């Protein structure tokens, strides 16, 4: 970042405006946009200076050198743009590839920037020239965004927008296969409110029946309260994969779960499909650095776990629960799933990947005008 933040139309950092979750798309005077599953970024450009700010107010420039150069070359002088950094492939957006960019070695980042270049999808204009637009209604900021960035070429794009709720509902059903996260609804007279949940987001919601293969203790109640349940699904070869967790419980339920699951802890490792993972953790291998198997197991550390206690307790493979999830990231749930109910009528062996609803990827070039590259 420049040593003189005053050179930008608005001095960074700026807290991004946020969205609150809703079950249904609101009707009325709204602008609807796809919700991109990437890294939120506010881009400041003035003269020969560019600063890319993350959602948590940190600089992102060093991780996306190809975008830094593109912003400097193509963005209008003296502007501040809010948007999302994404990596598009022939199979949709790839969040895993984005995470790989957060690497301490500049040489590694440069290599990835060439192999899997990122794109930027702009969805709000906070300043242009000497004009601060944050107090301007959303509908006018959108018009200004289209005028300022409408002629941009890849890797910079302007997000689609519609006022038609029916079109937005169609997006919600069609975009999931491309890795998009849902739909955002913005009040058309709304101003830009940094740090406030002034928008509405509606996300994809699906359910799945999962094996409960273990659990973690709650941070404030070890040996007394369950923190989260470890979920598994079988592949077509009969292997049980760790697909995520569910942790949406009240404190009273957590204590009840500890008692309810206690009998399933007895001799749980004898024939447990994750026995080798548990043994590796006991041997101190769970933080195995670049070992992909170790970092993907239930107790495995990664750069994203930030030293958290990920130790887990195995359970005999007897229980099944139904959970609600938004979408998949590879073969795992992108976010923590929401517990719905126990399924005593369902056998663990029937909890397979093939139950998951699969949608056809929506061509990304139709979403924001870019050709997705096969990788």
C-alpha positions as a LaTeX table, in Angstrom:
\begin{tabular}{lrrr}
\hline
Residue & $x$ (\AA) & $y$ (\AA) & $z$ (\AA) \\
\hline
Unk1 & 0.00 & 0.00 & 0.00 \\
Unk2 & 1.17 & 3.53 & $-0.69$ \\
Unk3 & 2.67 & 5.43 & 2.22 \\
Unk4 & 0.23 & 8.22 & 1.36 \\
Unk5 & $-3.34$ & 6.82 & 1.47 \\
Unk6 & $-4.61$ & 10.34 & 0.81 \\
Unk7 & $-3.81$ & 9.95 & $-2.88$ \\
Unk8 & $-6.97$ & 7.81 & $-3.28$ \\
Unk9 & $-10.46$ & 9.33 & $-3.60$ \\
Unk10 & $-11.31$ & 7.63 & $-0.28$ \\
Unk11 & $-8.54$ & 6.69 & 2.13 \\
Unk12 & $-8.30$ & 2.95 & 2.82 \\
Unk13 & $-9.25$ & 0.86 & 4.63 \\
Unk14 & $-13.03$ & 0.79 & 4.25 \\
Unk15 & $-15.20$ & $-1.79$ & 5.95 \\
Unk16 & $-17.25$ & $-3.49$ & 3.21 \\
Unk17 & $-21.04$ & $-3.35$ & 3.34 \\
Unk18 & $-22.43$ & $-6.76$ & 4.31 \\
Unk19 & $-25.62$ & $-8.79$ & 3.82 \\
Unk20 & $-28.01$ & $-10.54$ & 6.18 \\
Unk21 & $-29.29$ & $-14.00$ & 5.39 \\
Unk22 & $-32.92$ & $-14.60$ & 4.35 \\
Unk23 & $-34.80$ & $-17.72$ & 3.27 \\
Unk24 & $-36.54$ & $-16.10$ & 0.28 \\
Unk25 & $-35.85$ & $-13.37$ & $-2.22$ \\
Unk26 & $-37.53$ & $-10.12$ & $-1.14$ \\
Unk27 & $-40.01$ & $-8.47$ & $-3.47$ \\
Unk28 & $-40.11$ & $-4.77$ & $-4.19$ \\
Unk29 & $-37.60$ & $-2.11$ & $-5.18$ \\
Unk30 & $-34.42$ & $-4.17$ & $-5.24$ \\
Unk31 & $-31.47$ & $-4.73$ & $-7.54$ \\
Unk32 & $-30.65$ & $-8.46$ & $-7.69$ \\
Unk33 & $-27.15$ & $-9.78$ & $-8.38$ \\
Unk34 & $-25.42$ & $-13.18$ & $-8.27$ \\
Unk35 & $-23.53$ & $-13.83$ & $-5.02$ \\
Unk36 & $-19.95$ & $-14.69$ & $-5.94$ \\
Unk37 & $-18.01$ & $-17.28$ & $-3.95$ \\
Unk38 & $-14.56$ & $-15.78$ & $-3.81$ \\
Unk39 & $-12.48$ & $-13.27$ & $-1.87$ \\
Unk40 & $-14.22$ & $-9.96$ & $-1.18$ \\
Unk41 & $-12.00$ & $-7.09$ & $-2.27$ \\
Unk42 & $-12.19$ & $-3.30$ & $-2.39$ \\
Unk43 & $-9.84$ & $-1.88$ & $-5.01$ \\
Unk44 & $-8.35$ & 1.62 & $-4.71$ \\
Unk45 & $-6.72$ & 3.07 & $-7.83$ \\
Unk46 & $-5.15$ & 6.50 & $-8.34$ \\
Unk47 & $-2.33$ & 7.45 & $-10.72$ \\
Unk48 & 0.40 & 4.84 & $-10.44$ \\
Unk49 & $-0.92$ & 3.44 & $-7.15$ \\
Unk50 & $-3.21$ & 0.45 & $-6.56$ \\
Unk51 & $-4.27$ & $-1.04$ & $-3.24$ \\
Unk52 & $-6.38$ & $-4.21$ & $-2.97$ \\
Unk53 & $-8.08$ & $-4.52$ & 0.42 \\
Unk54 & $-9.59$ & $-7.72$ & 1.81 \\
Unk55 & $-12.85$ & $-8.06$ & 3.75 \\
Unk56 & $-10.87$ & $-7.99$ & 7.01 \\
Unk57 & $-9.09$ & $-4.77$ & 5.95 \\
Unk58 & $-5.77$ & $-6.42$ & 5.03 \\
Unk59 & $-3.81$ & $-5.96$ & 1.79 \\
Unk60 & $-4.26$ & $-8.62$ & $-0.91$ \\
Unk61 & $-1.95$ & $-7.18$ & $-3.58$ \\
Unk62 & 0.93 & $-9.61$ & $-3.08$ \\
Unk63 & $-1.32$ & $-12.63$ & $-3.58$ \\
Unk64 & $-2.80$ & $-11.46$ & $-6.89$ \\
Unk65 & $-0.05$ & $-9.71$ & $-8.85$ \\
Unk66 & $-1.85$ & $-10.30$ & $-12.16$ \\
Unk67 & $-4.87$ & $-8.36$ & $-10.91$ \\
Unk68 & $-2.75$ & $-5.58$ & $-9.46$ \\
Unk69 & $-1.26$ & $-5.01$ & $-12.90$ \\
Unk70 & $-4.65$ & $-5.23$ & $-14.62$ \\
Unk71 & $-6.17$ & $-2.69$ & $-12.24$ \\
Unk72 & $-3.33$ & $-0.28$ & $-12.86$ \\
Unk73 & $-3.64$ & $-0.68$ & $-16.61$ \\
Unk74 & $-7.41$ & $-0.59$ & $-17.09$ \\
Unk75 & $-9.35$ & 0.87 & $-14.15$ \\
Unk76 & $-10.35$ & 4.53 & $-14.43$ \\
Unk77 & $-8.02$ & 6.88 & $-12.62$ \\
Unk78 & $-9.11$ & 7.91 & $-9.13$ \\
Unk79 & $-11.71$ & 5.25 & $-8.34$ \\
Unk80 & $-12.69$ & 2.87 & $-5.54$ \\
Unk81 & $-14.47$ & $-0.34$ & $-6.59$ \\
Unk82 & $-16.05$ & $-3.06$ & $-4.45$ \\
Unk83 & $-16.17$ & $-6.60$ & $-5.80$ \\
Unk84 & $-15.02$ & $-10.20$ & $-5.58$ \\
Unk85 & $-11.84$ & $-11.96$ & $-6.65$ \\
Unk86 & $-12.62$ & $-15.34$ & $-8.22$ \\
Unk87 & $-10.89$ & $-18.06$ & $-10.20$ \\
Unk88 & $-13.07$ & $-19.46$ & $-12.99$ \\
Unk89 & $-12.53$ & $-22.86$ & $-14.55$ \\
Unk90 & $-14.50$ & $-24.93$ & $-17.04$ \\
Unk91 & $-16.18$ & $-26.56$ & $-14.04$ \\
Unk92 & $-17.19$ & $-23.34$ & $-12.30$ \\
Unk93 & $-15.59$ & $-21.15$ & $-9.66$ \\
Unk94 & $-12.81$ & $-22.84$ & $-7.71$ \\
Unk95 & $-12.41$ & $-21.61$ & $-4.12$ \\
Unk96 & $-9.63$ & $-24.11$ & $-3.41$ \\
Unk97 & $-7.45$ & $-22.45$ & $-6.05$ \\
Unk98 & $-8.06$ & $-19.09$ & $-4.40$ \\
Unk99 & $-6.96$ & $-20.42$ & $-1.03$ \\
Unk100 & $-3.72$ & $-21.69$ & $-2.54$ \\
Unk101 & $-2.83$ & $-18.06$ & $-3.33$ \\
Unk102 & $-2.46$ & $-17.21$ & 0.35 \\
Unk103 & 1.09 & $-18.50$ & 0.32 \\
Unk104 & 4.09 & $-16.86$ & 2.01 \\
Unk105 & 6.45 & $-17.49$ & $-0.94$ \\
Unk106 & 6.26 & $-14.85$ & $-3.68$ \\
Unk107 & 7.70 & $-17.32$ & $-6.20$ \\
Unk108 & 4.85 & $-19.75$ & $-5.51$ \\
Unk109 & 2.25 & $-16.98$ & $-5.86$ \\
Unk110 & 3.79 & $-15.85$ & $-9.16$ \\
Unk111 & 3.71 & $-19.41$ & $-10.49$ \\
Unk112 & 0.04 & $-19.83$ & $-9.56$ \\
Unk113 & $-0.83$ & $-16.43$ & $-11.04$ \\
Unk114 & 0.37 & $-17.69$ & $-14.42$ \\
Unk115 & $-1.16$ & $-21.17$ & $-14.14$ \\
Unk116 & $-4.56$ & $-20.19$ & $-12.67$ \\
Unk117 & $-5.04$ & $-16.44$ & $-13.17$ \\
Unk118 & $-7.74$ & $-14.75$ & $-11.13$ \\
Unk119 & $-10.55$ & $-12.44$ & $-12.25$ \\
Unk120 & $-12.29$ & $-9.55$ & $-10.52$ \\
Unk121 & $-16.07$ & $-9.11$ & $-10.60$ \\
Unk122 & $-17.06$ & $-5.53$ & $-9.74$ \\
Unk123 & $-20.45$ & $-4.92$ & $-8.12$ \\
Unk124 & $-20.28$ & $-1.45$ & $-6.57$ \\
Unk125 & $-18.56$ & 1.88 & $-7.21$ \\
Unk126 & $-17.69$ & 3.83 & $-4.06$ \\
Unk127 & $-15.84$ & 6.74 & $-5.66$ \\
Unk128 & $-14.97$ & 8.11 & $-9.08$ \\
Unk129 & $-12.83$ & 11.15 & $-9.74$ \\
Unk130 & $-13.23$ & 13.50 & $-6.79$ \\
Unk131 & $-16.75$ & 12.24 & $-5.96$ \\
Unk132 & $-17.45$ & 10.01 & $-2.95$ \\
Unk133 & $-20.50$ & 7.92 & $-3.94$ \\
Unk134 & $-21.18$ & 6.18 & $-0.64$ \\
Unk135 & $-24.11$ & 8.47 & 0.19 \\
Unk136 & $-25.56$ & 8.07 & $-3.32$ \\
Unk137 & $-28.51$ & 5.63 & $-3.79$ \\
Unk138 & $-27.62$ & 2.13 & $-4.98$ \\
Unk139 & $-29.43$ & 2.54 & $-8.30$ \\
Unk140 & $-27.29$ & 5.56 & $-9.17$ \\
Unk141 & $-24.08$ & 3.86 & $-8.03$ \\
Unk142 & $-24.97$ & 0.96 & $-10.33$ \\
Unk143 & $-25.42$ & 3.33 & $-13.28$ \\
Unk144 & $-22.09$ & 4.97 & $-12.48$ \\
Unk145 & $-20.44$ & 1.52 & $-12.25$ \\
Unk146 & $-21.72$ & 0.57 & $-15.70$ \\
Unk147 & $-20.52$ & 3.85 & $-17.20$ \\
Unk148 & $-17.09$ & 3.61 & $-15.59$ \\
Unk149 & $-16.39$ & $-0.11$ & $-16.03$ \\
Unk150 & $-18.84$ & $-1.25$ & $-18.70$ \\
Unk151 & $-16.14$ & $-1.47$ & $-21.35$ \\
Unk152 & $-13.71$ & $-3.43$ & $-19.19$ \\
Unk153 & $-12.13$ & $-6.57$ & $-20.61$ \\
Unk154 & $-11.06$ & $-9.74$ & $-18.78$ \\
Unk155 & $-9.88$ & $-10.18$ & $-16.11$ \\
Unk156 & $-12.14$ & $-7.32$ & $-14.92$ \\
Unk157 & $-15.91$ & $-7.74$ & $-15.19$ \\
Unk158 & $-19.12$ & $-6.09$ & $-14.03$ \\
Unk159 & $-21.58$ & $-8.40$ & $-12.29$ \\
Unk160 & $-24.97$ & $-9.00$ & $-13.92$ \\
Unk161 & $-27.96$ & $-7.21$ & $-12.36$ \\
Unk162 & $-31.72$ & $-7.49$ & $-12.74$ \\
Unk163 & $-34.75$ & $-5.79$ & $-11.21$ \\
Unk164 & $-36.91$ & $-8.80$ & $-12.10$ \\
Unk165 & $-37.42$ & $-11.07$ & $-9.09$ \\
Unk166 & $-38.39$ & $-13.97$ & $-11.37$ \\
Unk167 & $-35.05$ & $-13.70$ & $-13.18$ \\
Unk168 & $-33.25$ & $-13.60$ & $-9.83$ \\
Unk169 & $-35.11$ & $-16.73$ & $-8.73$ \\
Unk170 & $-33.98$ & $-18.45$ & $-11.92$ \\
Unk171 & $-30.40$ & $-17.42$ & $-11.16$ \\
Unk172 & $-30.74$ & $-18.95$ & $-7.71$ \\
Unk173 & $-31.62$ & $-22.32$ & $-9.20$ \\
Unk174 & $-29.22$ & $-22.22$ & $-12.19$ \\
Unk175 & $-26.04$ & $-20.70$ & $-10.80$ \\
Unk176 & $-25.23$ & $-23.29$ & $-8.15$ \\
Unk177 & $-23.50$ & $-25.62$ & $-10.55$ \\
Unk178 & $-21.09$ & $-22.83$ & $-11.47$ \\
Unk179 & $-20.04$ & $-22.43$ & $-7.85$ \\
Unk180 & $-21.94$ & $-19.21$ & $-7.24$ \\
Unk181 & $-23.17$ & $-18.78$ & $-3.71$ \\
Unk182 & $-26.72$ & $-17.50$ & $-4.21$ \\
Unk183 & $-28.31$ & $-14.12$ & $-4.94$ \\
Unk184 & $-27.86$ & $-10.70$ & $-3.32$ \\
Unk185 & $-30.77$ & $-8.23$ & $-3.10$ \\
Unk186 & $-29.85$ & $-4.56$ & $-2.72$ \\
Unk187 & $-32.46$ & $-1.87$ & $-1.88$ \\
Unk188 & $-32.38$ & 0.42 & $-4.90$ \\
Unk189 & $-32.42$ & 3.59 & $-2.75$ \\
Unk190 & $-29.92$ & 2.25 & $-0.24$ \\
Unk191 & $-26.65$ & 4.03 & 0.44 \\
Unk192 & $-23.31$ & 2.27 & 0.98 \\
Unk193 & $-23.11$ & 1.52 & 4.70 \\
Unk194 & $-19.63$ & 0.22 & 5.67 \\
Unk195 & $-19.74$ & $-2.67$ & 8.13 \\
Unk196 & $-23.55$ & $-2.79$ & 8.17 \\
Unk197 & $-25.70$ & $-5.71$ & 6.99 \\
Unk198 & $-27.70$ & $-3.49$ & 4.67 \\
Unk199 & $-28.19$ & $-6.03$ & 1.86 \\
Unk200 & $-30.05$ & $-9.36$ & 1.75 \\
Unk201 & $-28.53$ & $-12.66$ & 0.66 \\
Unk202 & $-30.39$ & $-15.81$ & $-0.25$ \\
Unk203 & $-28.21$ & $-18.89$ & $-0.51$ \\
Unk204 & $-28.67$ & $-22.34$ & $-2.00$ \\
Unk205 & $-30.00$ & $-24.86$ & 0.50 \\
Unk206 & $-29.92$ & $-28.63$ & 0.09 \\
Unk207 & $-30.27$ & $-31.54$ & 2.53 \\
Unk208 & $-28.26$ & $-34.73$ & 2.87 \\
Unk209 & $-28.32$ & $-37.79$ & 5.13 \\
Unk210 & $-24.86$ & $-38.26$ & 6.62 \\
Unk211 & $-23.07$ & $-40.78$ & 8.79 \\
Unk212 & $-22.12$ & $-39.40$ & 12.22 \\
Unk213 & $-18.62$ & $-40.82$ & 12.53 \\
Unk214 & $-17.32$ & $-38.81$ & 15.45 \\
Unk215 & $-17.52$ & $-35.53$ & 17.33 \\
Unk216 & $-15.47$ & $-32.75$ & 18.88 \\
Unk217 & $-15.88$ & $-31.43$ & 22.41 \\
Unk218 & $-17.13$ & $-27.89$ & 22.87 \\
Unk219 & $-14.36$ & $-25.42$ & 23.74 \\
Unk220 & $-16.20$ & $-24.51$ & 26.97 \\
Unk221 & $-17.24$ & $-27.99$ & 28.02 \\
Unk222 & $-14.76$ & $-30.78$ & 27.33 \\
Unk223 & $-16.15$ & $-34.14$ & 28.49 \\
Unk224 & $-19.48$ & $-32.41$ & 29.11 \\
Unk225 & $-20.75$ & $-30.79$ & 25.91 \\
Unk226 & $-20.48$ & $-31.78$ & 22.25 \\
Unk227 & $-19.15$ & $-29.01$ & 20.03 \\
Unk228 & $-19.73$ & $-30.48$ & 16.58 \\
Unk229 & $-20.57$ & $-33.75$ & 14.86 \\
Unk230 & $-18.21$ & $-35.11$ & 12.20 \\
Unk231 & $-20.08$ & $-36.10$ & 9.06 \\
Unk232 & $-19.28$ & $-38.74$ & 6.47 \\
Unk233 & $-20.51$ & $-39.97$ & 3.08 \\
Unk234 & $-19.63$ & $-43.17$ & 1.25 \\
Unk235 & $-18.28$ & $-43.14$ & $-2.29$ \\
Unk236 & $-19.13$ & $-45.77$ & $-4.91$ \\
Unk237 & $-16.20$ & $-47.91$ & $-3.73$ \\
Unk238 & $-17.47$ & $-48.08$ & $-0.16$ \\
Unk239 & $-14.94$ & $-45.67$ & 1.38 \\
Unk240 & $-16.29$ & $-43.26$ & 4.02 \\
Unk241 & $-15.13$ & $-39.68$ & 3.42 \\
Unk242 & $-15.11$ & $-36.85$ & 5.94 \\
Unk243 & $-17.37$ & $-34.20$ & 4.35 \\
Unk244 & $-17.70$ & $-31.61$ & 7.10 \\
Unk245 & $-19.32$ & $-30.87$ & 10.44 \\
Unk246 & $-22.58$ & $-29.70$ & 11.95 \\
Unk247 & $-22.48$ & $-27.56$ & 15.07 \\
Unk248 & $-25.84$ & $-25.78$ & 15.23 \\
Unk249 & $-26.85$ & $-26.79$ & 18.77 \\
Unk250 & $-27.98$ & $-25.01$ & 21.93 \\
Unk251 & $-25.87$ & $-25.47$ & 25.06 \\
Unk252 & $-28.58$ & $-27.69$ & 26.55 \\
Unk253 & $-28.57$ & $-29.89$ & 23.45 \\
Unk254 & $-24.79$ & $-30.13$ & 23.52 \\
Unk255 & $-24.90$ & $-31.58$ & 27.02 \\
Unk256 & $-27.68$ & $-33.96$ & 26.03 \\
Unk257 & $-25.67$ & $-35.13$ & 22.99 \\
Unk258 & $-22.67$ & $-35.95$ & 25.18 \\
Unk259 & $-24.81$ & $-38.38$ & 27.18 \\
Unk260 & $-26.67$ & $-39.71$ & 24.15 \\
Unk261 & $-23.53$ & $-40.49$ & 22.18 \\
Unk262 & $-21.54$ & $-41.92$ & 25.10 \\
Unk263 & $-22.48$ & $-45.59$ & 24.39 \\
Unk264 & $-21.23$ & $-45.22$ & 20.78 \\
Unk265 & $-17.74$ & $-44.32$ & 22.01 \\
Unk266 & $-17.19$ & $-47.80$ & 23.43 \\
Unk267 & $-14.68$ & $-49.70$ & 21.21 \\
Unk268 & $-15.41$ & $-47.17$ & 18.46 \\
Unk269 & $-11.96$ & $-47.48$ & 16.88 \\
Unk270 & $-12.00$ & $-51.27$ & 16.55 \\
Unk271 & $-13.47$ & $-51.20$ & 13.04 \\
Unk272 & $-13.63$ & $-47.48$ & 12.41 \\
Unk273 & $-12.97$ & $-46.47$ & 8.76 \\
Unk274 & $-10.93$ & $-43.47$ & 9.99 \\
Unk275 & $-8.85$ & $-45.55$ & 12.40 \\
Unk276 & $-5.58$ & $-44.72$ & 10.64 \\
Unk277 & $-6.35$ & $-41.01$ & 10.91 \\
Unk278 & $-6.94$ & $-41.28$ & 14.64 \\
Unk279 & $-3.73$ & $-43.25$ & 15.09 \\
Unk280 & $-1.80$ & $-40.68$ & 13.05 \\
Unk281 & $-3.16$ & $-37.91$ & 15.27 \\
Unk282 & $-2.13$ & $-39.83$ & 18.39 \\
Unk283 & 1.35 & $-40.17$ & 16.92 \\
Unk284 & 1.57 & $-36.42$ & 16.41 \\
Unk285 & 1.27 & $-36.48$ & 12.62 \\
Unk286 & $-1.97$ & $-34.55$ & 12.27 \\
Unk287 & $-0.19$ & $-31.31$ & 11.60 \\
Unk288 & 1.71 & $-32.96$ & 8.80 \\
Unk289 & 2.48 & $-29.84$ & 6.79 \\
Unk290 & 2.08 & $-30.56$ & 3.12 \\
Unk291 & 0.73 & $-34.07$ & 3.59 \\
Unk292 & $-2.66$ & $-33.75$ & 1.88 \\
Unk293 & $-4.08$ & $-36.84$ & 3.56 \\
Unk294 & $-3.18$ & $-35.55$ & 7.00 \\
Unk295 & $-4.57$ & $-32.05$ & 6.48 \\
Unk296 & $-7.88$ & $-33.39$ & 5.15 \\
Unk297 & $-8.54$ & $-35.79$ & 8.01 \\
Unk298 & $-10.90$ & $-34.79$ & 10.86 \\
Unk299 & $-8.04$ & $-33.90$ & 13.20 \\
Unk300 & $-5.70$ & $-32.50$ & 10.60 \\
Unk301 & $-4.21$ & $-29.02$ & 10.90 \\
Unk302 & $-3.92$ & $-26.68$ & 7.95 \\
Unk303 & $-3.01$ & $-23.03$ & 7.49 \\
Unk304 & $-6.74$ & $-22.26$ & 7.83 \\
Unk305 & $-7.19$ & $-23.90$ & 11.25 \\
Unk306 & $-4.85$ & $-21.38$ & 12.90 \\
Unk307 & $-3.77$ & $-23.75$ & 15.68 \\
Unk308 & $-7.29$ & $-24.61$ & 16.81 \\
Unk309 & $-7.84$ & $-27.82$ & 18.75 \\
Unk310 & $-9.14$ & $-30.20$ & 16.08 \\
Unk311 & $-8.87$ & $-33.38$ & 18.13 \\
Unk312 & $-11.90$ & $-35.63$ & 17.79 \\
Unk313 & $-13.65$ & $-38.57$ & 19.39 \\
Unk314 & $-14.61$ & $-41.50$ & 17.14 \\
Unk315 & $-18.06$ & $-43.07$ & 17.27 \\
Unk316 & $-19.22$ & $-46.48$ & 16.11 \\
Unk317 & $-20.75$ & $-46.14$ & 12.65 \\
Unk318 & $-24.39$ & $-46.49$ & 13.67 \\
Unk319 & $-25.99$ & $-43.04$ & 13.64 \\
Unk320 & $-27.36$ & $-41.05$ & 10.70 \\
Unk321 & $-28.54$ & $-37.45$ & 10.71 \\
Unk322 & $-30.07$ & $-35.16$ & 8.11 \\
Unk323 & $-28.31$ & $-31.83$ & 7.61 \\
Unk324 & $-28.90$ & $-28.75$ & 5.48 \\
Unk325 & $-25.96$ & $-27.43$ & 3.45 \\
Unk326 & $-25.52$ & $-24.63$ & 0.94 \\
Unk327 & $-23.16$ & $-26.18$ & $-1.59$ \\
Unk328 & $-20.13$ & $-28.39$ & $-2.06$ \\
Unk329 & $-16.49$ & $-27.38$ & $-2.33$ \\
Unk330 & $-15.03$ & $-30.34$ & $-4.16$ \\
Unk331 & $-16.16$ & $-33.40$ & $-2.21$ \\
Unk332 & $-16.88$ & $-31.55$ & 1.06 \\
Unk333 & $-19.45$ & $-29.10$ & 2.38 \\
Unk334 & $-18.29$ & $-25.53$ & 1.75 \\
Unk335 & $-19.57$ & $-24.35$ & 5.15 \\
Unk336 & $-20.70$ & $-26.01$ & 8.36 \\
Unk337 & $-23.97$ & $-27.87$ & 7.77 \\
Unk338 & $-27.09$ & $-27.24$ & 9.84 \\
Unk339 & $-28.48$ & $-30.17$ & 11.85 \\
Unk340 & $-32.09$ & $-30.99$ & 10.93 \\
Unk341 & $-32.98$ & $-34.30$ & 12.62 \\
Unk342 & $-31.84$ & $-37.82$ & 13.40 \\
Unk343 & $-32.66$ & $-40.48$ & 10.81 \\
Unk344 & $-33.10$ & $-43.77$ & 12.75 \\
Unk345 & $-34.81$ & $-45.19$ & 9.65 \\
Unk346 & $-31.68$ & $-44.77$ & 7.52 \\
Unk347 & $-28.75$ & $-47.22$ & 7.47 \\
Unk348 & $-25.26$ & $-45.66$ & 7.48 \\
Unk349 & $-24.30$ & $-47.62$ & 4.34 \\
Unk350 & $-27.05$ & $-45.77$ & 2.45 \\
Unk351 & $-25.45$ & $-42.37$ & 3.11 \\
Unk352 & $-23.71$ & $-41.98$ & $-0.23$ \\
Unk353 & $-22.50$ & $-39.15$ & $-2.42$ \\
Unk354 & $-24.97$ & $-40.10$ & $-5.12$ \\
Unk355 & $-27.86$ & $-38.75$ & $-3.00$ \\
Unk356 & $-26.60$ & $-35.21$ & $-3.48$ \\
Unk357 & $-28.42$ & $-33.07$ & $-6.00$ \\
Unk358 & $-26.14$ & $-32.20$ & $-8.88$ \\
Unk359 & $-26.82$ & $-29.26$ & $-11.14$ \\
Unk360 & $-25.32$ & $-28.61$ & $-14.52$ \\
Unk361 & $-22.68$ & $-25.87$ & $-14.37$ \\
Unk362 & $-23.97$ & $-22.63$ & $-15.79$ \\
Unk363 & $-21.48$ & $-21.33$ & $-18.33$ \\
Unk364 & $-19.50$ & $-18.61$ & $-16.64$ \\
Unk365 & $-19.09$ & $-16.67$ & $-19.85$ \\
Unk366 & $-22.86$ & $-16.11$ & $-19.78$ \\
Unk367 & $-22.61$ & $-14.83$ & $-16.22$ \\
Unk368 & $-19.91$ & $-12.21$ & $-16.63$ \\
Unk369 & $-18.68$ & $-12.36$ & $-20.19$ \\
Unk370 & $-15.48$ & $-14.29$ & $-19.58$ \\
Unk371 & $-14.33$ & $-17.48$ & $-21.21$ \\
Unk372 & $-13.76$ & $-20.11$ & $-18.55$ \\
Unk373 & $-10.60$ & $-22.02$ & $-19.22$ \\
Unk374 & $-10.34$ & $-25.78$ & $-18.97$ \\
Unk375 & $-7.89$ & $-26.84$ & $-16.31$ \\
\hline
\end{tabular}
